[in-house]
Amino acid sequence: MSSTFASTEGSVHRRTAGANVWIRRADADEQSELVEHNSHALDFEVLESEDAVGRAMLAEIEAAARSKSDDLTIVILGGRGAQALHRLIGEKAKTNQLDELLGRLNVFTQDALAPMRTSNAFSFVRDFERLLGDEFFEKVKSFNSMRTDAPDLEAEMIRYVEALESSGGIDIFFLGLGPEADAASHICYIKPGSGAGATDVAGVIPISQNIVEHHINKFKAGGTSPNEADEIECRSATHILTLGPAAVLGAKRIVQSIVDADTAPAKVDSFERFINTKISEDPETRARQLNENPGLWIRLNPKVRSLVLPTVLRSAQPA
């Protein structure tokens, strides 16, 4: 895939890979960053229910908060993968149980379809509001989302990354695993063939129909009741705003949850390939593997906890 570089104002580079636009720091060294991270087998945990996964995810936030005295920054997961967590936090936010933690919590989102009105029912932010509730938003220190109605989407992503970095970096990155053709996978919305590199912090990438359908279906399965106008607008989105591999590699902790293989059965094949692929030490081969199957970026971070339901399993076993 051909790539070109063009400088933007400040300390970032705008890089194009085909029709995909990626943003990285001007002093980033792609080759050294790619080979610096060792690959890791994934010792996943099988839990009995979505509620159990939600409780485990909340326990991760509480443990991270106990480990430091200052603010905590998390990147939350949209769709069904973290709905149990968001419902649980929403319930506790109605009491004083999490007040001290929420007062220290900086929350960021990881991806979004654009252009789209922020009031659209298929916006992750609307789903977060529905599940987390008013009390959460009153108590949390900050909630930061990508502006999907921004007139300049690339400038918006630069602003967003700068806000994330100014918060002190990602303490917990909650991730899922989205199914793609040929048992490949996406995380955030880093899709196969999009040319994402190890030093790319964010991207603005053209949307695929497969991703649109997956997005709509998981929202409906999760309880969203959209009107016709919202669904039409969602289907008309042209791009995806997404955090990139550099954010995944730089996170202090990744917590992955896969709970919806019943409504997205292609995840069974994607998870099996994700678990069993041997990631090459050769830089060129490794780059090709990651571009073909972006879910593998998770396995280059040494601090990963993977929580799954039995429905995602076939022959895959904890590595």
DOSEKOL-527090 format. One record per residue (C-alpha): x, y, z; residue in three letters. Coordinates in steps of 0.5 Angstrom, whole numbers, padded with zeros to 4 digits, always signed. Layout:
XYZAla
...
END
This chain:
+0000+0000+0000Met
+0003+0007-0002Ser
+0004+0012+0003Ser
+0005+0019+0003Thr
+0007+0024+0009Phe
+0005+0032+0009Ala
+0007+0036+0015Ser
+0001+0040+0019Thr
+0002+0045+0024Glu
+0005+0044+0030Gly
+0008+0037+0033Ser
+0004+0032+0028Val
+0005+0029+0021His
-0001+0028+0017Arg
+0000+0021+0013Arg
-0004+0018+0008Thr
-0005+0011+0006Ala
-0009+0010+0000Gly
-0015+0014+0002Ala
-0014+0013+0010Asn
-0011+0019+0014Val
-0007+0017+0020Trp
-0004+0022+0025Ile
+0003+0021+0028Arg
+0008+0025+0032Arg
+0013+0029+0028Ala
+0019+0025+0032Asp
+0016+0018+0031Ala
+0020+0013+0029Asp
+0015+0007+0026Glu
+0021+0002+0025Gln
+0024+0002+0032Ser
+0017+0003+0035Glu
+0014-0003+0031Leu
+0020-0008+0033Val
+0020-0005+0040Glu
+0014-0009+0043His
+0014-0016+0044Asn
+0008-0021+0042Ser
+0005-0024+0048His
+0000-0030+0048Ala
-0007-0028+0051Leu
-0009-0032+0057Asp
-0016-0030+0057Phe
-0022-0031+0062Glu
-0028-0035+0061Val
-0034-0032+0065Leu
-0041-0034+0066Glu
-0045-0028+0064Ser
-0045-0021+0061Glu
-0046-0018+0069Asp
-0040-0022+0071Ala
-0036-0019+0065Val
-0038-0012+0068Gly
-0037-0013+0075Arg
-0030-0015+0073Ala
-0029-0009+0069Met
-0031-0004+0074Leu
-0026-0008+0079Ala
-0021-0006+0074Glu
-0022+0001+0075Ile
-0023+0001+0082Glu
-0016-0003+0082Ala
-0013+0003+0078Ala
-0015+0008+0082Ala
-0013+0005+0088Arg
-0006+0005+0085Ser
-0005+0012+0084Lys
-0007+0018+0088Ser
-0008+0023+0082Asp
-0013+0023+0076Asp
-0015+0017+0072Leu
-0016+0016+0065Thr
-0020+0011+0061Ile
-0022+0010+0054Val
-0029+0007+0054Ile
-0032+0001+0049Leu
-0038+0003+0045Gly
-0043-0002+0043Gly
-0045-0009+0047Arg
-0038-0011+0050Gly
-0039-0006+0056Ala
-0046-0004+0057Gln
-0046-0009+0063Ala
-0040-0004+0066Leu
-0044+0002+0064His
-0051+0000+0067Arg
-0047-0002+0073Leu
-0043+0005+0074Ile
-0050+0008+0072Gly
-0053+0005+0078Glu
-0048+0006+0083Lys
-0047+0013+0081Ala
-0054+0014+0084Lys
-0051+0013+0090Thr
-0045+0016+0094Asn
-0041+0009+0093Gln
-0037+0012+0087Leu
-0037+0019+0088Asp
-0029+0019+0090Glu
-0027+0015+0084Leu
-0032+0019+0079Leu
-0029+0026+0082Gly
-0022+0023+0079Arg
-0024+0020+0073Leu
-0023+0023+0066Asn
-0027+0019+0061Val
-0025+0019+0053Phe
-0029+0015+0047Thr
-0025+0011+0042Gln
-0028+0012+0036Asp
-0034+0015+0032Ala
-0038+0015+0025Leu
-0038+0022+0022Ala
-0041+0026+0020Pro
-0046+0025+0024Met
-0051+0029+0029Arg
-0049+0029+0036Thr
-0056+0027+0038Ser
-0056+0021+0033Asn
-0059+0015+0037Ala
-0053+0011+0033Phe
-0048+0016+0037Ser
-0044+0012+0042Phe
-0045+0018+0046Val
-0052+0018+0046Arg
-0052+0010+0048Asp
-0047+0012+0054Phe
-0052+0017+0056Glu
-0057+0012+0056Arg
-0053+0007+0060Leu
-0049+0011+0065Leu
-0055+0016+0067Gly
-0055+0024+0069Asp
-0052+0023+0076Glu
-0045+0020+0072Phe
-0044+0026+0068Phe
-0046+0030+0074Glu
-0040+0027+0078Lys
-0035+0025+0073Val
-0029+0030+0073Lys
-0029+0030+0065Ser
-0032+0026+0059Phe
-0029+0027+0052Asn
-0032+0025+0046Ser
-0030+0026+0038Met
-0034+0032+0035Arg
-0037+0028+0029Thr
-0040+0034+0027Asp
-0034+0038+0026Ala
-0033+0042+0020Pro
-0026+0039+0020Asp
-0025+0032+0022Leu
-0018+0032+0022Glu
-0017+0038+0026Ala
-0022+0035+0031Glu
-0018+0029+0031Met
-0011+0033+0033Ile
-0015+0037+0038Arg
-0018+0030+0041Tyr
-0011+0027+0041Val
-0008+0033+0045Glu
-0013+0033+0050Ala
-0012+0025+0051Leu
-0005+0026+0052Glu
-0006+0032+0057Ser
-0010+0028+0061Ser
-0003+0024+0063Gly
-0004+0018+0058Gly
-0009+0012+0058Ile
-0009+0008+0065Asp
-0014+0003+0062Ile
-0016+0002+0055Phe
-0023-0002+0054Phe
-0023-0006+0048Leu
-0027-0011+0044Gly
-0026-0015+0038Leu
-0030-0013+0032Gly
-0031-0019+0026Pro
-0028-0018+0019Glu
-0028-0022+0013Ala
-0023-0028+0013Asp
-0023-0029+0020Ala
-0020-0022+0021Ala
-0021-0017+0026Ser
-0022-0010+0028His
-0020-0006+0035Ile
-0023+0001+0036Cys
-0025+0002+0028Tyr
-0018+0000+0025Ile
-0020-0004+0020Lys
-0016-0009+0015Pro
-0012-0006+0010Gly
-0012+0001+0013Ser
-0005+0002+0013Gly
-0005+0004+0021Ala
+0002+0004+0024Gly
+0005+0003+0031Ala
+0006+0011+0031Thr
-0001+0013+0029Asp
-0004+0016+0035Val
-0011+0017+0031Ala
-0014+0016+0024Gly
-0020+0019+0019Val
-0021+0013+0015Ile
-0027+0011+0010Pro
-0032+0007+0012Ile
-0034+0000+0010Ser
-0041-0003+0009Gln
-0039-0008+0013Asn
-0037-0004+0019Ile
-0044+0000+0018Val
-0048-0006+0019Glu
-0044-0009+0025His
-0045-0002+0028His
-0052-0001+0027Ile
-0054-0009+0029Asn
-0050-0008+0035Lys
-0054-0002+0037Phe
-0060-0005+0036Lys
-0058-0012+0040Ala
-0056-0007+0046Gly
-0063-0004+0046Gly
-0063+0002+0042Thr
-0069+0004+0039Ser
-0067+0009+0033Pro
-0072+0013+0029Asn
-0072+0012+0021Glu
-0068+0019+0020Ala
-0063+0017+0025Asp
-0061+0010+0021Glu
-0061+0014+0015Ile
-0056+0019+0017Glu
-0052+0013+0020Cys
-0052+0009+0014Arg
-0050+0016+0010Ser
-0044+0017+0014Ala
-0037+0017+0010Thr
-0032+0016+0015His
-0030+0013+0022Ile
-0026+0017+0027Leu
-0021+0013+0031Thr
-0016+0012+0036Leu
-0010+0009+0033Gly
-0005+0003+0034Pro
+0000+0008+0038Ala
-0006+0009+0043Ala
-0006+0001+0044Val
+0001+0000+0045Leu
+0002+0006+0050Gly
-0004+0004+0054Ala
-0002+0002+0061Lys
-0007-0003+0062Arg
-0012-0006+0056Ile
-0018-0010+0059Val
-0022-0013+0053Gln
-0029-0016+0053Ser
-0032-0020+0048Ile
-0039-0022+0050Val
-0044-0022+0044Asp
-0042-0028+0039Ala
-0049-0030+0040Asp
-0051-0024+0036Thr
-0044-0023+0032Ala
-0043-0030+0030Pro
-0037-0028+0026Ala
-0033-0027+0032Lys
-0032-0034+0034Val
-0027-0035+0028Asp
-0024-0028+0029Ser
-0023-0030+0036Phe
-0020-0036+0034Glu
-0015-0033+0029Arg
-0013-0027+0034Phe
-0011-0032+0039Ile
-0008-0037+0035Asn
-0004-0033+0030Thr
+0004-0033+0031Lys
+0006-0026+0030Ile
+0013-0025+0027Ser
+0019-0022+0029Glu
+0021-0020+0022Asp
+0019-0013+0022Pro
+0016-0013+0014Glu
+0012-0019+0016Thr
+0010-0017+0022Arg
+0007-0010+0019Ala
+0003-0014+0014Arg
+0000-0019+0019Gln
-0002-0013+0023Leu
-0005-0009+0017Asn
-0009-0015+0015Glu
-0011-0017+0022Asn
-0011-0011+0026Pro
-0014-0014+0033Gly
-0007-0017+0033Leu
-0004-0010+0036Trp
-0007-0012+0043Ile
-0002-0018+0043Arg
+0004-0013+0043Leu
+0002-0010+0049Asn
+0004-0014+0055Pro
-0001-0011+0060Lys
-0008-0015+0057Val
-0014-0018+0061Arg
-0018-0021+0056Ser
-0026-0023+0059Leu
-0030-0027+0054Val
-0037-0031+0055Leu
-0037-0038+0053Pro
-0040-0037+0046Thr
-0034-0034+0043Val
-0030-0041+0044Leu
-0030-0046+0039Arg
-0023-0050+0039Ser
-0019-0044+0042Ala
-0016-0045+0048Gln
-0012-0040+0053Pro
-0005-0039+0050Ala
END
